[in-house]
Amino acid sequence: GLSSLEVLHLYNNELITLPERIFNGLSSLEILDLKFNRLMSLPKGILNGLSSLKVLYLDENALITLPEGIFNGLSSLRLVSLGGNQIDQKTIDRVRQRHPEIKIYY
């Protein structure tokens, strides 16, 4: 299976939506690159189980907000890059308050 996969590049694929369980079983994944797609939203549980995830690239999508609690349980996550989206400051502030260990670039 893909349980030992550490890096996944899905950038520039014109993805509009992602199924909530698409990354299930990728417990070794450290870097997830979703840059340059057309994602407008993310399912709340899409990152569930990605316990090794350290870096998440979501730059240049069409995101307006992030689901409440999307980063809960991701104890290894250190960087989320959100540049080129339309995410409001209130959402950024909420994530920074709940997860001070995560650097957020936007």
Secondary structure, 3 states (H helix, E strand, C coil): CCCCCCEEECCCCCCCCCCCCCCCCCCCCCEEECCCCCCCCCCCCCCCCCCCCCEEECCCCCCCCCCCCCCCCCCCCCEEECCCCCCCHHHHHHHHHHCCCCEEEC
